Amino acid sequence: MKHKIQKVELFVGVIVLLGGLLTYGLGVHQLLPVPRPDLVVYGTTLIGIILILMGCDIFSKPTKEMQILENDERNIAITNASLANAYKVTL
């Protein structure tokens, strides 16, 4: 599930980045009444880069030690207990 979300983040980030750069390059800012077209380019470029960096974690491989810690019964029990306490506080 996590890898699917990261793939979507990476794909959307690339689309937003290219869309933001092509907006100014193709002259779309002249067709649409945008008050500050330079800010549109900067904003979409920044959002695209952030999404790409969030999705780049998909290329890293977990080490054997990380897999052991993730599946350790004590860590799972601690996580479940903290989630239960957080749920109680939320209610």
HELIX and SHEET records of a PDB file:
HELIX    1   1 LYS A    2  GLY A   25  1                                  24    
HELIX    2   2 VAL A   28  LEU A   31  1                                   4    
HELIX    3   3 PRO A   37  GLY A   55  1                                  19    
HELIX    4   4 CYS A   56  PHE A   59  5                                   4    
HELIX    5   5 LYS A   64  GLU A   70  1                                   7    
HELIX    6   6 GLU A   73  THR A   90  1                                  18    
END                                                                             
